Amino acid sequence: MELSEVDQFIYLVITTEEDKKNAYKIANLLLREKLIPCITFKNIESHFWWKGEINKSKEVQLIIKCKEENIHKVCEMIIENHSYEVPEIIYFPVSATLDFFHWVNSL
């Protein structure tokens, strides 16, 4: 594994979906369009305020890796295809090893 003296940045996008069916739908759209090289899923439980009440729900968290030039298109596709009225979409740049950076940017 190669480390670089200069940080190489990729983007992580985090969103949640109500179930695996919807999570897989978004994943397949992003992968088929070659906007992302990789996505991971995690079963979680969320507690949140919604319409004046505290709610809790089992959800699937999606952790999406993408190159900088695709970040806005990835977010747009999530918004267009999400099952929630107000989807959680959080994204931020992260440092990556040089090899992983090149792999993410190879699409």
C-alpha positions, -999 to +999 in steps of 0.1 A: +000+000+000+014+033-010+011+064+011+017+099-003+032+129+014+004+149-002-031+139+007-053+125-020-090+133-016-120+113-025-156+119-013-177+099+010-215+102+008-237+089+036-274+084+032-300+061+047-328+041+032-358+024+047-349-011+035-324-031+015-346-031-016-344+007-018-307+008-009-299-017-036-319+003-061-298+034-055-266+014-054-273-002-088-282+031-104-250+047-092-229+017-102-245+012-136-239+049-144-203+045-134-206+074-110-191+054-081-167+024-078-179+011-045-208+013-019-212-004+014-243-011+035-249-013+072-280-021+092-287+007+117-313+020+141-321+057+139-338+080+164-350+113+151-375+141+152-401+140+124-433+161+122-432+171+158-426+136+173-396+115+182-394+085+160-372+054+157-367+032+127-345+004+114-327+016+083-299+007+059-270+032+059-252+036+025-216+047+025-207+057-010-172+064-023-168+087-053-144+110-071-148+148-067-161+154-102-191+131-096-202+143-062-230+166-074-244+140-099-243+113-072-263+135-048-288+144-075-294+108-083-299+099-047-325+128-043-343+117-075-346+080-065-348+082-027-378+068-008-378+095+019-394+129+016-362+145+031-333+121+025-302+124+046-274+132+023-241+141+039-209+143+020-173+153+027-138+149+013-116+124+030-079+115+026-071+082+009-041+062+002-026+068-033-036+034-045-072+037-033-074+073-047-063+060-081-088+031-080-117+055-071-107+078-099-102+050-125-139+049-137 
